[in-house]
C-alpha cells in the first residue's frame, strides 16, 4: 500500500511542476500550457500523463489562472494526504512489530 502512496506523490509532483511552469509563463506570448491527467495502472500505481494544450492561434499565453491556482491547491492537499497515509501505515507496522516481539 505504501508504494501506491509513493507513486501518487511522484505523479502529483509532476503535476505540480507542470502547473508551476504554466503559472510562470502566464505572460509569455504564444505559450501553450501543459495539462496533466492522472491515471491508475493495473499494478495500483498512479502515473501522470502530460499533454500540451491545443494551439488556439492566440499570440498571448493560453494559461488560465482560474484553472491553475485551484490545481496548485489541490496538488498540495493531495501530497499532504499521501504523506499522512504513509505515516499512519508506518506507525501501524511499528505497532504490529512491537506486539510480535
Backbone as XML, in Angstrom:
<?xml version="1.0"?>
<chain id="A" units="angstrom">
  <residue number="1" name="UNK">
    <atom name="N" x="0.817" y="-1.195" z="0.000"/>
    <atom name="CA" x="0.000" y="0.000" z="0.000"/>
    <atom name="C" x="0.859" y="1.257" z="0.000"/>
  </residue>
  <residue number="2" name="UNK">
    <atom name="N" x="1.979" y="1.240" z="0.672"/>
    <atom name="CA" x="2.847" y="2.414" z="0.701"/>
    <atom name="C" x="3.309" y="2.755" z="-0.712"/>
  </residue>
  <residue number="3" name="UNK">
    <atom name="N" x="3.543" y="1.742" z="-1.539"/>
    <atom name="CA" x="4.006" y="2.010" z="-2.896"/>
    <atom name="C" x="2.966" y="2.785" z="-3.703"/>
  </residue>
  <residue number="4" name="UNK">
    <atom name="N" x="1.694" y="2.565" z="-3.439"/>
    <atom name="CA" x="0.641" y="3.326" z="-4.115"/>
    <atom name="C" x="0.704" y="4.787" z="-3.713"/>
  </residue>
  <residue number="5" name="UNK">
    <atom name="N" x="0.914" y="5.034" z="-2.416"/>
    <atom name="CA" x="1.024" y="6.414" z="-1.947"/>
    <atom name="C" x="2.269" y="7.092" z="-2.512"/>
  </residue>
  <residue number="6" name="UNK">
    <atom name="N" x="3.367" y="6.359" z="-2.582"/>
    <atom name="CA" x="4.596" y="6.932" z="-3.129"/>
    <atom name="C" x="4.424" y="7.267" z="-4.605"/>
  </residue>
  <residue number="7" name="UNK">
    <atom name="N" x="3.818" y="6.373" z="-5.382"/>
    <atom name="CA" x="3.607" y="6.657" z="-6.805"/>
    <atom name="C" x="2.660" y="7.834" z="-6.988"/>
  </residue>
  <residue number="8" name="UNK">
    <atom name="N" x="1.692" y="7.969" z="-6.092"/>
    <atom name="CA" x="0.778" y="9.107" z="-6.150"/>
    <atom name="C" x="1.519" y="10.411" z="-5.872"/>
  </residue>
  <residue number="9" name="UNK">
    <atom name="N" x="2.419" y="10.392" z="-4.890"/>
    <atom name="CA" x="3.218" y="11.581" z="-4.583"/>
    <atom name="C" x="4.101" y="11.947" z="-5.776"/>
  </residue>
  <residue number="10" name="UNK">
    <atom name="N" x="4.716" y="10.955" z="-6.402"/>
    <atom name="CA" x="5.582" y="11.220" z="-7.557"/>
    <atom name="C" x="4.783" y="11.785" z="-8.728"/>
  </residue>
  <residue number="11" name="UNK">
    <atom name="N" x="3.631" y="11.210" z="-9.016"/>
    <atom name="CA" x="2.786" y="11.713" z="-10.100"/>
    <atom name="C" x="2.286" y="13.116" z="-9.781"/>
  </residue>
  <residue number="12" name="UNK">
    <atom name="N" x="1.941" y="13.328" z="-8.527"/>
    <atom name="CA" x="1.481" y="14.640" z="-8.092"/>
    <atom name="C" x="2.585" y="15.688" z="-8.248"/>
  </residue>
  <residue number="13" name="UNK">
    <atom name="N" x="3.830" y="15.296" z="-8.006"/>
    <atom name="CA" x="4.950" y="16.225" z="-8.182"/>
    <atom name="C" x="5.095" y="16.631" z="-9.647"/>
  </residue>
  <residue number="14" name="UNK">
    <atom name="N" x="4.889" y="15.691" z="-10.555"/>
    <atom name="CA" x="4.916" y="16.004" z="-11.988"/>
    <atom name="C" x="3.834" y="17.042" z="-12.299"/>
  </residue>
  <residue number="15" name="UNK">
    <atom name="N" x="2.637" y="16.836" z="-11.729"/>
    <atom name="CA" x="1.540" y="17.769" z="-11.946"/>
    <atom name="C" x="1.863" y="19.155" z="-11.380"/>
  </residue>
  <residue number="16" name="UNK">
    <atom name="N" x="2.436" y="19.195" z="-10.178"/>
    <atom name="CA" x="2.791" y="20.478" z="-9.573"/>
    <atom name="C" x="3.872" y="21.192" z="-10.377"/>
  </residue>
  <residue number="17" name="UNK">
    <atom name="N" x="4.847" y="20.441" z="-10.901"/>
    <atom name="CA" x="5.899" y="21.041" z="-11.725"/>
    <atom name="C" x="5.313" y="21.653" z="-13.003"/>
  </residue>
  <residue number="18" name="UNK">
    <atom name="N" x="4.430" y="20.919" z="-13.664"/>
    <atom name="CA" x="3.808" y="21.425" z="-14.892"/>
    <atom name="C" x="2.948" y="22.647" z="-14.582"/>
  </residue>
  <residue number="19" name="UNK">
    <atom name="N" x="2.230" y="22.579" z="-13.478"/>
    <atom name="CA" x="1.372" y="23.674" z="-13.057"/>
    <atom name="C" x="2.196" y="24.929" z="-12.766"/>
  </residue>
  <residue number="20" name="UNK">
    <atom name="N" x="3.310" y="24.764" z="-12.058"/>
    <atom name="CA" x="4.178" y="25.903" z="-11.745"/>
    <atom name="C" x="4.756" y="26.510" z="-13.019"/>
  </residue>
  <residue number="21" name="UNK">
    <atom name="N" x="5.124" y="25.660" z="-13.968"/>
    <atom name="CA" x="5.641" y="26.149" z="-15.245"/>
    <atom name="C" x="4.570" y="26.936" z="-15.997"/>
  </residue>
  <residue number="22" name="UNK">
    <atom name="N" x="3.344" y="26.444" z="-15.976"/>
    <atom name="CA" x="2.244" y="27.154" z="-16.628"/>
    <atom name="C" x="2.042" y="28.539" z="-16.003"/>
  </residue>
  <residue number="23" name="UNK">
    <atom name="N" x="2.056" y="28.593" z="-14.680"/>
    <atom name="CA" x="1.864" y="29.864" z="-13.978"/>
    <atom name="C" x="3.033" y="30.812" z="-14.262"/>
  </residue>
  <residue number="24" name="UNK">
    <atom name="N" x="4.245" y="30.285" z="-14.265"/>
    <atom name="CA" x="5.422" y="31.124" z="-14.516"/>
    <atom name="C" x="5.402" y="31.729" z="-15.916"/>
  </residue>
  <residue number="25" name="UNK">
    <atom name="N" x="4.734" y="31.080" z="-16.842"/>
    <atom name="CA" x="4.691" y="31.551" z="-18.227"/>
    <atom name="C" x="3.385" y="32.240" z="-18.596"/>
  </residue>
  <residue number="26" name="UNK">
    <atom name="N" x="2.646" y="32.694" z="-17.607"/>
    <atom name="CA" x="1.353" y="33.322" z="-17.871"/>
    <atom name="C" x="1.497" y="34.575" z="-18.743"/>
  </residue>
  <residue number="27" name="UNK">
    <atom name="N" x="2.627" y="35.237" z="-18.688"/>
    <atom name="CA" x="2.839" y="36.447" z="-19.503"/>
    <atom name="C" x="3.735" y="36.205" z="-20.712"/>
  </residue>
  <residue number="28" name="UNK">
    <atom name="N" x="4.014" y="34.949" z="-21.038"/>
    <atom name="CA" x="4.851" y="34.626" z="-22.197"/>
    <atom name="C" x="3.973" y="34.516" z="-23.438"/>
  </residue>
  <residue number="29" name="UNK">
    <atom name="N" x="4.211" y="35.389" z="-24.382"/>
    <atom name="CA" x="3.412" y="35.384" z="-25.614"/>
    <atom name="C" x="3.503" y="34.035" z="-26.323"/>
  </residue>
  <residue number="30" name="UNK">
    <atom name="N" x="2.356" y="33.520" z="-26.747"/>
    <atom name="CA" x="2.283" y="32.274" z="-27.504"/>
    <atom name="C" x="2.477" y="31.012" z="-26.679"/>
  </residue>
  <residue number="31" name="UNK">
    <atom name="N" x="2.582" y="31.133" z="-25.354"/>
    <atom name="CA" x="2.807" y="29.947" z="-24.515"/>
    <atom name="C" x="1.579" y="29.052" z="-24.498"/>
  </residue>
  <residue number="32" name="UNK">
    <atom name="N" x="1.814" y="27.749" z="-24.676"/>
    <atom name="CA" x="0.760" y="26.736" z="-24.593"/>
    <atom name="C" x="0.986" y="25.918" z="-23.327"/>
  </residue>
  <residue number="33" name="UNK">
    <atom name="N" x="0.052" y="25.952" z="-22.381"/>
    <atom name="CA" x="0.245" y="25.254" z="-21.107"/>
    <atom name="C" x="0.206" y="23.732" z="-21.255"/>
  </residue>
  <residue number="34" name="UNK">
    <atom name="N" x="0.790" y="23.075" z="-20.288"/>
    <atom name="CA" x="0.772" y="21.617" z="-20.215"/>
    <atom name="C" x="-0.355" y="21.193" z="-19.295"/>
  </residue>
  <residue number="35" name="UNK">
    <atom name="N" x="-1.147" y="20.249" z="-19.758"/>
    <atom name="CA" x="-2.240" y="19.689" z="-18.971"/>
    <atom name="C" x="-1.801" y="18.316" z="-18.474"/>
  </residue>
  <residue number="36" name="UNK">
    <atom name="N" x="-2.138" y="17.987" z="-17.250"/>
    <atom name="CA" x="-1.734" y="16.707" z="-16.654"/>
    <atom name="C" x="-2.977" y="15.921" z="-16.287"/>
  </residue>
  <residue number="37" name="UNK">
    <atom name="N" x="-3.009" y="14.667" z="-16.696"/>
    <atom name="CA" x="-4.088" y="13.740" z="-16.333"/>
    <atom name="C" x="-3.487" y="12.604" z="-15.534"/>
  </residue>
  <residue number="38" name="UNK">
    <atom name="N" x="-4.103" y="12.286" z="-14.418"/>
    <atom name="CA" x="-3.656" y="11.182" z="-13.575"/>
    <atom name="C" x="-4.391" y="9.912" z="-13.986"/>
  </residue>
  <residue number="39" name="UNK">
    <atom name="N" x="-3.675" y="8.781" z="-13.931"/>
    <atom name="CA" x="-4.320" y="7.503" z="-14.223"/>
    <atom name="C" x="-3.732" y="6.422" z="-13.333"/>
  </residue>
  <residue number="40" name="UNK">
    <atom name="N" x="-4.538" y="5.397" z="-13.094"/>
    <atom name="CA" x="-4.107" y="4.241" z="-12.310"/>
    <atom name="C" x="-3.649" y="3.149" z="-13.256"/>
  </residue>
  <residue number="41" name="UNK">
    <atom name="N" x="-2.548" y="2.501" z="-12.918"/>
    <atom name="CA" x="-2.080" y="1.355" z="-13.685"/>
    <atom name="C" x="-2.676" y="0.082" z="-13.105"/>
  </residue>
  <residue number="42" name="UNK">
    <atom name="N" x="-2.501" y="-1.006" z="-13.794"/>
    <atom name="CA" x="-3.037" y="-2.286" z="-13.328"/>
    <atom name="C" x="-2.384" y="-2.744" z="-12.021"/>
  </residue>
  <residue number="43" name="UNK">
    <atom name="N" x="-1.168" y="-2.268" z="-11.748"/>
    <atom name="CA" x="-0.483" y="-2.655" z="-10.507"/>
    <atom name="C" x="-0.730" y="-1.648" z="-9.386"/>
  </residue>
  <residue number="44" name="UNK">
    <atom name="N" x="-1.821" y="-0.892" z="-9.490"/>
    <atom name="CA" x="-2.266" y="0.065" z="-8.484"/>
    <atom name="C" x="-1.317" y="1.239" z="-8.264"/>
  </residue>
  <residue number="45" name="UNK">
    <atom name="N" x="-0.480" y="1.553" z="-9.248"/>
    <atom name="CA" x="0.348" y="2.746" z="-9.130"/>
    <atom name="C" x="-0.314" y="3.878" z="-9.912"/>
  </residue>
  <residue number="46" name="UNK">
    <atom name="N" x="0.047" y="5.094" z="-9.554"/>
    <atom name="CA" x="-0.529" y="6.273" z="-10.179"/>
    <atom name="C" x="0.517" y="6.890" z="-11.102"/>
  </residue>
  <residue number="47" name="UNK">
    <atom name="N" x="0.099" y="7.277" z="-12.303"/>
    <atom name="CA" x="1.015" y="7.925" z="-13.237"/>
    <atom name="C" x="0.406" y="9.244" z="-13.715"/>
  </residue>
  <residue number="48" name="UNK">
    <atom name="N" x="1.295" y="10.168" z="-14.081"/>
    <atom name="CA" x="0.876" y="11.454" z="-14.624"/>
    <atom name="C" x="1.129" y="11.451" z="-16.124"/>
  </residue>
  <residue number="49" name="UNK">
    <atom name="N" x="0.122" y="11.799" z="-16.898"/>
    <atom name="CA" x="0.238" y="11.867" z="-18.354"/>
    <atom name="C" x="0.182" y="13.332" z="-18.765"/>
  </residue>
  <residue number="50" name="UNK">
    <atom name="N" x="1.233" y="13.785" z="-19.463"/>
    <atom name="CA" x="1.340" y="15.184" z="-19.867"/>
    <atom name="C" x="0.841" y="15.379" z="-21.295"/>
  </residue>
  <residue number="51" name="UNK">
    <atom name="N" x="0.183" y="16.521" z="-21.517"/>
    <atom name="CA" x="-0.308" y="16.864" z="-22.842"/>
    <atom name="C" x="-0.262" y="18.379" z="-22.981"/>
  </residue>
  <residue number="52" name="UNK">
    <atom name="N" x="0.355" y="18.856" z="-24.055"/>
    <atom name="CA" x="0.398" y="20.294" z="-24.309"/>
    <atom name="C" x="-0.941" y="20.705" z="-24.906"/>
  </residue>
  <residue number="53" name="UNK">
    <atom name="N" x="-1.460" y="21.833" z="-24.456"/>
    <atom name="CA" x="-2.759" y="22.320" z="-24.925"/>
    <atom name="C" x="-2.735" y="22.568" z="-26.426"/>
  </residue>
  <residue number="54" name="UNK">
    <atom name="N" x="-3.890" y="22.436" z="-27.051"/>
    <atom name="CA" x="-4.026" y="22.730" z="-28.472"/>
    <atom name="C" x="-3.747" y="24.201" z="-28.730"/>
  </residue>
  <residue number="55" name="UNK">
    <atom name="N" x="-3.156" y="24.487" z="-29.856"/>
    <atom name="CA" x="-2.857" y="25.866" z="-30.230"/>
    <atom name="C" x="-4.136" y="26.554" z="-30.701"/>
  </residue>
  <residue number="56" name="UNK">
    <atom name="N" x="-4.497" y="27.626" z="-30.022"/>
    <atom name="CA" x="-5.704" y="28.368" z="-30.401"/>
    <atom name="C" x="-5.391" y="29.473" z="-31.403"/>
  </residue>
  <residue number="57" name="UNK">
    <atom name="N" x="-4.119" y="29.639" z="-31.716"/>
    <atom name="CA" x="-3.718" y="30.684" z="-32.650"/>
    <atom name="C" x="-3.538" y="32.035" z="-31.985"/>
  </residue>
  <residue number="58" name="UNK">
    <atom name="N" x="-3.734" y="32.087" z="-30.669"/>
    <atom name="CA" x="-3.593" y="33.344" z="-29.938"/>
    <atom name="C" x="-2.118" y="33.708" z="-29.813"/>
  </residue>
  <residue number="59" name="UNK">
    <atom name="N" x="-1.843" y="34.994" z="-29.912"/>
    <atom name="CA" x="-0.457" y="35.446" z="-29.731"/>
    <atom name="C" x="-0.130" y="35.613" z="-28.252"/>
  </residue>
  <residue number="60" name="UNK">
    <atom name="N" x="-1.135" y="35.551" z="-27.403"/>
    <atom name="CA" x="-0.955" y="35.672" z="-25.951"/>
    <atom name="C" x="-0.825" y="34.281" z="-25.333"/>
  </residue>
  <residue number="61" name="UNK">
    <atom name="N" x="-0.382" y="34.246" z="-24.092"/>
    <atom name="CA" x="-0.303" y="32.983" z="-23.359"/>
    <atom name="C" x="-1.696" y="32.390" z="-23.206"/>
  </residue>
  <residue number="62" name="UNK">
    <atom name="N" x="-1.788" y="31.081" z="-23.318"/>
    <atom name="CA" x="-3.073" y="30.392" z="-23.182"/>
    <atom name="C" x="-3.287" y="29.848" z="-21.767"/>
  </residue>
  <residue number="63" name="UNK">
    <atom name="N" x="-2.399" y="30.230" z="-20.854"/>
    <atom name="CA" x="-2.527" y="29.781" z="-19.467"/>
    <atom name="C" x="-3.750" y="30.422" z="-18.818"/>
  </residue>
  <residue number="64" name="UNK">
    <atom name="N" x="-4.562" y="29.592" z="-18.168"/>
    <atom name="CA" x="-5.770" y="30.052" z="-17.490"/>
    <atom name="C" x="-5.537" y="29.970" z="-15.975"/>
  </residue>
  <residue number="65" name="UNK">
    <atom name="N" x="-5.300" y="31.122" z="-15.350"/>
    <atom name="CA" x="-5.023" y="31.132" z="-13.910"/>
    <atom name="C" x="-6.218" y="30.654" z="-13.088"/>
  </residue>
  <residue number="66" name="UNK">
    <atom name="N" x="-7.418" y="30.781" z="-13.618"/>
    <atom name="CA" x="-8.608" y="30.293" z="-12.913"/>
    <atom name="C" x="-8.597" y="28.770" z="-12.793"/>
  </residue>
  <residue number="67" name="UNK">
    <atom name="N" x="-7.832" y="28.096" z="-13.633"/>
    <atom name="CA" x="-7.647" y="26.648" z="-13.548"/>
    <atom name="C" x="-6.384" y="26.304" z="-12.771"/>
  </residue>
  <residue number="68" name="UNK">
    <atom name="N" x="-5.316" y="27.041" z="-13.030"/>
    <atom name="CA" x="-4.004" y="26.698" z="-12.478"/>
    <atom name="C" x="-3.919" y="26.880" z="-10.954"/>
  </residue>
  <residue number="69" name="UNK">
    <atom name="N" x="-4.478" y="27.957" z="-10.433"/>
    <atom name="CA" x="-4.385" y="28.213" z="-8.990"/>
    <atom name="C" x="-5.128" y="27.144" z="-8.179"/>
  </residue>
  <residue number="70" name="UNK">
    <atom name="N" x="-6.384" y="26.804" z="-8.516"/>
    <atom name="CA" x="-7.040" y="25.709" z="-7.776"/>
    <atom name="C" x="-6.304" y="24.368" z="-7.930"/>
  </residue>
  <residue number="71" name="UNK">
    <atom name="N" x="-5.749" y="24.107" z="-9.126"/>
    <atom name="CA" x="-4.982" y="22.870" z="-9.313"/>
    <atom name="C" x="-3.775" y="22.828" z="-8.375"/>
  </residue>
  <residue number="72" name="UNK">
    <atom name="N" x="-3.137" y="23.969" z="-8.159"/>
    <atom name="CA" x="-1.993" y="24.037" z="-7.250"/>
    <atom name="C" x="-2.429" y="23.708" z="-5.823"/>
  </residue>
  <residue number="73" name="UNK">
    <atom name="N" x="-3.559" y="24.247" z="-5.411"/>
    <atom name="CA" x="-4.080" y="23.985" z="-4.061"/>
    <atom name="C" x="-4.420" y="22.504" z="-3.896"/>
  </residue>
  <residue number="74" name="UNK">
    <atom name="N" x="-5.081" y="21.933" z="-4.889"/>
    <atom name="CA" x="-5.423" y="20.509" z="-4.847"/>
    <atom name="C" x="-4.145" y="19.665" z="-4.773"/>
  </residue>
  <residue number="75" name="UNK">
    <atom name="N" x="-3.151" y="20.025" z="-5.567"/>
    <atom name="CA" x="-1.889" y="19.280" z="-5.576"/>
    <atom name="C" x="-1.205" y="19.259" z="-4.222"/>
  </residue>
  <residue number="76" name="UNK">
    <atom name="N" x="-1.189" y="20.382" z="-3.549"/>
    <atom name="CA" x="-0.581" y="20.456" z="-2.214"/>
    <atom name="C" x="-1.354" y="19.576" z="-1.234"/>
  </residue>
  <residue number="77" name="UNK">
    <atom name="N" x="-2.684" y="19.609" z="-1.319"/>
    <atom name="CA" x="-3.505" y="18.797" z="-0.416"/>
    <atom name="C" x="-3.356" y="17.300" z="-0.689"/>
  </residue>
  <residue number="78" name="UNK">
    <atom name="N" x="-3.243" y="16.923" z="-1.952"/>
    <atom name="CA" x="-3.037" y="15.511" z="-2.303"/>
    <atom name="C" x="-1.729" y="15.002" z="-1.702"/>
  </residue>
  <residue number="79" name="UNK">
    <atom name="N" x="-0.685" y="15.797" z="-1.810"/>
    <atom name="CA" x="0.611" y="15.397" z="-1.235"/>
    <atom name="C" x="0.494" y="15.228" z="0.276"/>
  </residue>
  <residue number="80" name="UNK">
    <atom name="N" x="-0.188" y="16.142" z="0.944"/>
    <atom name="CA" x="-0.341" y="16.064" z="2.400"/>
    <atom name="C" x="-1.114" y="14.810" z="2.820"/>
  </residue>
  <residue number="81" name="UNK">
    <atom name="N" x="-2.152" y="14.475" z="2.086"/>
    <atom name="CA" x="-2.951" y="13.283" z="2.407"/>
    <atom name="C" x="-2.110" y="12.015" z="2.241"/>
  </residue>
  <residue number="82" name="UNK">
    <atom name="N" x="-1.328" y="11.945" z="1.157"/>
    <atom name="CA" x="-0.494" y="10.765" z="0.928"/>
    <atom name="C" x="0.598" y="10.635" z="1.992"/>
  </residue>
  <residue number="83" name="UNK">
    <atom name="N" x="1.185" y="11.726" z="2.399"/>
    <atom name="CA" x="2.205" y="11.680" z="3.453"/>
    <atom name="C" x="1.577" y="11.202" z="4.759"/>
  </residue>
  <residue number="84" name="UNK">
    <atom name="N" x="0.389" y="11.682" z="5.077"/>
    <atom name="CA" x="-0.312" y="11.239" z="6.288"/>
    <atom name="C" x="-0.606" y="9.737" z="6.231"/>
  </residue>
  <residue number="85" name="UNK">
    <atom name="N" x="-1.030" y="9.256" z="5.078"/>
    <atom name="CA" x="-1.311" y="7.824" z="4.924"/>
    <atom name="C" x="-0.046" y="6.989" z="5.119"/>
  </residue>
  <residue number="86" name="UNK">
    <atom name="N" x="1.070" y="7.454" z="4.578"/>
    <atom name="CA" x="2.339" y="6.725" z="4.742"/>
    <atom name="C" x="2.751" y="6.708" z="6.206"/>
  </residue>
  <residue number="87" name="UNK">
    <atom name="N" x="2.637" y="7.840" z="6.885"/>
    <atom name="CA" x="2.979" y="7.900" z="8.323"/>
    <atom name="C" x="2.122" y="6.936" z="9.131"/>
  </residue>
  <residue number="88" name="UNK">
    <atom name="N" x="0.824" y="6.911" z="8.837"/>
    <atom name="CA" x="-0.090" y="6.033" z="9.563"/>
    <atom name="C" x="0.274" y="4.564" z="9.334"/>
  </residue>
  <residue number="89" name="UNK">
    <atom name="N" x="0.569" y="4.215" z="8.086"/>
    <atom name="CA" x="0.962" y="2.837" z="7.784"/>
    <atom name="C" x="2.261" y="2.471" z="8.500"/>
  </residue>
  <residue number="90" name="UNK">
    <atom name="N" x="3.187" y="3.405" z="8.546"/>
    <atom name="CA" x="4.462" y="3.164" z="9.225"/>
    <atom name="C" x="4.249" y="2.957" z="10.728"/>
  </residue>
  <residue number="91" name="UNK">
    <atom name="N" x="3.391" y="3.773" z="11.325"/>
    <atom name="CA" x="3.094" y="3.625" z="12.756"/>
    <atom name="C" x="2.402" y="2.296" z="13.047"/>
  </residue>
  <residue number="92" name="UNK">
    <atom name="N" x="1.478" y="1.909" z="12.170"/>
    <atom name="CA" x="0.777" y="0.626" z="12.362"/>
    <atom name="C" x="1.748" y="-0.548" z="12.256"/>
  </residue>
  <residue number="93" name="UNK">
    <atom name="N" x="2.659" y="-0.475" z="11.286"/>
    <atom name="CA" x="3.642" y="-1.545" z="11.142"/>
    <atom name="C" x="4.540" y="-1.620" z="12.372"/>
  </residue>
  <residue number="94" name="UNK">
    <atom name="N" x="4.927" y="-0.469" z="12.904"/>
    <atom name="CA" x="5.739" y="-0.457" z="14.115"/>
    <atom name="C" x="4.998" y="-1.071" z="15.287"/>
  </residue>
  <residue number="95" name="UNK">
    <atom name="N" x="3.706" y="-0.772" z="15.416"/>
    <atom name="CA" x="2.895" y="-1.336" z="16.490"/>
    <atom name="C" x="2.771" y="-2.843" z="16.339"/>
  </residue>
  <residue number="96" name="UNK">
    <atom name="N" x="2.583" y="-3.318" z="15.120"/>
    <atom name="CA" x="2.491" y="-4.757" z="14.889"/>
    <atom name="C" x="3.795" y="-5.456" z="15.232"/>
  </residue>
  <residue number="97" name="UNK">
    <atom name="N" x="4.902" y="-4.842" z="14.884"/>
    <atom name="CA" x="6.203" y="-5.440" z="15.205"/>
    <atom name="C" x="6.442" y="-5.449" z="16.716"/>
  </residue>
  <residue number="98" name="UNK">
    <atom name="N" x="5.975" y="-4.404" z="17.423"/>
    <atom name="CA" x="6.105" y="-4.364" z="18.891"/>
    <atom name="C" x="5.289" y="-5.469" z="19.533"/>
  </residue>
  <residue number="99" name="UNK">
    <atom name="N" x="4.096" y="-5.726" z="18.999"/>
    <atom name="CA" x="3.221" y="-6.766" z="19.553"/>
    <atom name="C" x="3.853" y="-8.142" z="19.346"/>
  </residue>
  <residue number="100" name="UNK">
    <atom name="N" x="4.432" y="-8.343" z="18.158"/>
    <atom name="CA" x="5.030" y="-9.635" z="17.836"/>
    <atom name="C" x="6.277" y="-9.915" z="18.674"/>
  </residue>
  <residue number="101" name="UNK">
    <atom name="N" x="7.009" y="-8.868" z="19.033"/>
    <atom name="CA" x="8.281" y="-9.031" z="19.767"/>
    <atom name="C" x="8.055" y="-9.299" z="21.207"/>
  </residue>
</chain>
